[in-house]
């Protein structure tokens, strides 16, 4: 559809004066006549009667005018809506996050963002890192925050925050006597871990393998909360983000133990598809997220 011709027809139908239309649209009068003639040729009907110097709508022109008005109103509404979205007046952002970030970090960021952008809707999908990567490749989310390594070359990423993964044990007399974990302790203990595809699982296993520790996975669970509860119940030891266990440690439900005095550090990542267009709404959210320390 040629909106230029439609606009010229619409204005001409209202004013019935090509000179006035030419001035209002900042084009020449011959350009107005040409546009009307091309539109009539495309439609195969006459839209205007030309009697002397006066023009008037034909019956076909009157019918087409009603459709033109509706089309142009809808077009103008669409343009206005998109411009408002560009000015951050409203819109929607689809965000992905791996479990730790989605539960313990992003809610506060979303809260701060929506204070200033009340009409921008936020959709948050929490999955393990492997599934988040798939969602980005399928363009089902705009961008994401994960704690696991990214394997696709189509995804670009940068450091968002630094995190520490810690070993957790039940709070009891036996574990209180242990200052730090050693290889022989880890070898005989039952590990409660996240499922395959989890960024935390990948980092923990890489760390244990690097230190040549023969570990035994006793349970695989889909969330950090489930791991904490299982460790509290004395079913084994876990390895989880330090962000997840602050409350339990303060309430004497869990203990944090290091391995040979070392720390398992990792980068939390912000990522998006390299070809993804980042709108002004998205940019505003990303800026808010990177304010966190």
C-alpha positions in Angstrom: 0.0 0.0 0.0 1.3 3.5 -1.0 0.5 5.6 2.1 1.7 8.8 0.3 -1.0 8.4 -2.4 -3.6 7.5 0.2 -2.8 10.6 2.3 -3.0 12.8 -0.8 -6.3 11.3 -1.8 -7.7 11.8 1.8 -6.6 15.4 2.0 -8.0 16.1 -1.5 -11.3 14.5 -0.6 -11.6 16.7 2.5 -10.6 20.0 0.8 -11.7 19.4 -2.8 -9.0 21.8 -3.7 -5.7 20.5 -5.1 -3.9 23.9 -4.7 -4.7 23.9 -0.9 -3.7 20.2 -0.6 -0.4 20.9 -2.4 0.5 23.7 0.1 -0.6 21.7 3.2 1.6 18.7 2.1 4.5 20.8 0.8 4.4 19.3 -2.7 3.5 20.7 -6.1 0.0 20.7 -7.5 1.1 18.4 -10.5 2.3 15.9 -7.9 -1.2 15.9 -6.3 -2.8 15.3 -9.7 -0.3 12.6 -10.6 -0.9 10.8 -7.3 -4.6 10.9 -7.7 -4.4 9.7 -11.3 -2.1 6.8 -10.3 -4.5 5.8 -7.5 -7.5 5.8 -9.9 -5.5 3.7 -12.4 -4.7 1.2 -9.7 -8.3 0.9 -8.6 -9.7 1.0 -12.0 -12.3 3.7 -11.1 -12.7 7.4 -11.0 -12.5 8.9 -7.5 -13.2 12.5 -8.5 -15.4 14.2 -11.0 -13.6 17.2 -12.6 -16.1 19.8 -13.9 -14.5 23.0 -14.9 -12.2 24.0 -12.1 -14.2 22.2 -9.4 -13.7 18.7 -8.3 -16.1 16.5 -6.3 -16.1 12.9 -5.1 -17.7 10.2 -7.2 -19.8 7.6 -5.5 -16.8 5.3 -5.6 -14.7 8.1 -4.2 -17.0 8.5 -1.2 -16.9 4.8 -0.5 -13.1 4.7 -0.7 -12.8 7.9 1.4 -14.4 6.0 4.4 -11.9 3.2 4.1 -9.0 5.6 3.6 -9.9 7.5 6.8 -10.0 4.3 8.8 -6.7 3.1 7.4 -4.9 6.4 8.0 -6.3 6.7 11.5 -5.0 3.2 12.3 -1.7 4.0 10.7 -1.3 7.2 12.7 -2.3 5.4 15.8 0.4 2.8 15.1 3.1 5.5 14.5 2.1 7.3 17.7 2.2 4.1 19.7 5.6 3.1 18.5 7.0 6.6 19.2 5.6 6.5 22.7 7.3 3.1 23.2 10.5 4.7 21.9 10.1 7.4 24.5 9.6 4.8 27.2 6.0 5.8 27.9 5.0 2.1 27.8 6.0 -1.2 26.3 7.1 -4.7 27.2 10.4 -6.4 27.9 10.9 -10.1 27.9 13.8 -11.1 30.2 15.4 -14.5 30.9 17.3 -15.4 34.0 19.0 -18.5 35.4 17.6 -19.5 38.8 20.0 -17.8 41.2 19.8 -14.4 39.5 16.1 -14.7 38.7 15.2 -15.4 42.4 17.8 -13.4 44.4 18.9 -10.4 42.2 16.4 -9.4 39.5 13.3 -8.8 41.7 15.0 -5.8 43.3 16.1 -4.5 39.9 12.7 -4.9 38.4 11.2 -3.1 41.5 13.5 -0.1 41.0 12.9 0.0 37.2 9.1 -0.1 37.5 9.1 2.8 40.0 10.2 5.1 37.1 8.6 3.2 34.3 5.2 2.1 35.5 3.7 1.4 32.1 6.5 -0.9 30.9 5.5 -4.5 31.4 8.2 -6.9 32.5 8.0 -10.6 31.6 10.6 -12.7 33.5 11.3 -16.3 32.6 13.5 -18.3 35.0 15.2 -21.4 33.6 18.6 -23.1 33.9 21.4 -21.6 31.7 21.1 -24.2 29.0 17.4 -23.4 28.4 18.0 -19.6 28.6 20.5 -19.9 25.8 17.9 -21.7 23.7 15.3 -19.1 24.4 17.7 -16.3 23.2 18.5 -18.3 20.0 14.8 -18.7 19.3 14.2 -14.9 20.0 11.7 -15.8 22.7 13.4 -13.4 25.2 15.1 -10.0 24.6 18.1 -10.6 26.8 19.1 -12.5 29.9 21.2 -12.8 33.0 22.9 -16.1 33.7 25.5 -17.6 36.0 26.6 -20.3 33.6 29.0 -20.4 30.6 27.5 -19.6 27.2 28.4 -22.0 24.3 26.7 -20.4 21.2 28.8 -18.1 19.1 25.6 -16.2 18.2 25.3 -14.9 21.7 27.3 -11.9 23.0 27.8 -11.4 26.7 29.7 -9.4 29.3 30.2 -9.5 33.1 27.3 -8.4 35.1 28.4 -9.2 38.7 30.8 -11.4 40.5 29.5 -14.3 42.6 30.9 -17.0 44.9 29.8 -20.6 45.0 30.0 -22.1 48.4 29.8 -25.6 50.0 26.9 -25.8 52.5 26.4 -28.3 55.3 23.8 -28.8 58.0 24.2 -26.8 61.2 25.2 -29.5 63.7 28.0 -30.3 66.2 29.8 -32.6 63.7 30.1 -30.0 61.0 30.9 -27.2 63.4 34.1 -29.0 64.2 35.2 -28.9 60.6 37.1 -25.7 59.7 37.3 -26.4 56.0 36.7 -29.2 53.6 39.4 -31.5 52.3 39.4 -33.9 49.4 38.8 -37.0 51.5 35.8 -35.4 53.1 34.2 -34.5 49.8 34.9 -38.0 48.4 32.9 -39.7 51.1 30.0 -37.2 51.3 26.8 -37.3 49.4 26.4 -34.3 47.0 23.1 -32.7 46.4 23.4 -30.8 43.1 21.4 -28.9 40.5 20.3 -30.7 37.4 22.4 -30.9 34.2 22.1 -27.7 32.2 22.5 -25.6 35.4 25.3 -23.0 35.4 26.0 -23.7 39.0 26.3 -27.5 38.3 28.7 -26.9 35.5 31.0 -24.7 37.6 31.0 -27.0 40.6 31.8 -30.1 38.6 34.6 -28.3 36.7 36.0 -27.2 40.1 35.8 -30.7 41.6 37.3 -32.3 38.5 40.2 -29.7 38.4 41.0 -30.7 42.0 40.8 -34.4 41.1 38.0 -35.1 43.7 36.0 -38.2 43.2 32.5 -37.0 44.2 29.2 -38.8 44.4 26.0 -37.1 43.3 23.3 -38.4 45.6 20.4 -36.1 44.5 19.7 -33.8 41.6 17.3 -31.0 42.3 15.8 -28.3 40.1 16.2 -25.3 42.5 18.5 -23.8 45.1 15.6 -23.8 47.6 15.2 -27.6 47.3 19.0 -28.1 47.8 19.0 -25.9 50.9 16.1 -27.8 52.5 17.7 -31.2 51.7 21.0 -30.1 53.2 19.2 -28.7 56.3 17.5 -32.2 56.6 21.0 -33.8 56.7 20.7 -35.6 53.4 24.1 -34.5 52.2 26.1 -31.4 51.3 25.4 -28.9 48.6 27.2 -26.4 46.5 25.2 -23.2 45.9 25.6 -19.4 45.3 26.5 -17.4 48.4 23.6 -15.2 47.5 21.1 -17.9 48.2 22.1 -18.9 51.8 22.6 -15.6 53.7 19.4 -15.9 55.6 19.9 -19.6 56.5 23.4 -18.9 57.7 22.2 -16.0 59.8 19.4 -18.1 61.3 21.9 -21.0 62.1 20.2 -23.4 59.7 23.2 -24.0 57.4 27.0 -23.7 57.6 29.3 -22.4 54.8 32.5 -24.4 54.3 35.5 -23.6 52.1 37.7 -26.1 50.3 41.3 -25.9 51.4 40.8 -22.2 52.1 40.0 -21.5 48.4 37.0 -19.7 47.0 35.0 -20.6 43.9 34.5 -17.3 42.1 32.4 -16.9 39.0 31.1 -14.1 36.8 27.4 -13.5 36.4 26.7 -12.6 32.8 24.4 -10.3 30.8 23.8 -11.7 27.4 21.8 -11.2 24.2 21.8 -12.4 20.6 24.3 -10.5 18.6 21.7 -9.5 16.0 19.0 -8.4 18.6 17.8 -4.8 18.4 18.0 -3.3 21.8 15.2 -0.7 22.2 15.3 2.3 24.4 13.1 0.5 26.9 15.6 -2.4 27.0 18.5 0.0 27.3 16.9 1.7 30.3 16.5 -1.7 32.1 20.0 -2.8 31.3 21.3 0.5 32.7 19.3 -0.1 35.9 20.6 -3.6 36.2 24.3 -2.6 35.9 23.8 -0.1 38.8 23.7 -3.0 41.2 26.9 -3.7 43.2 
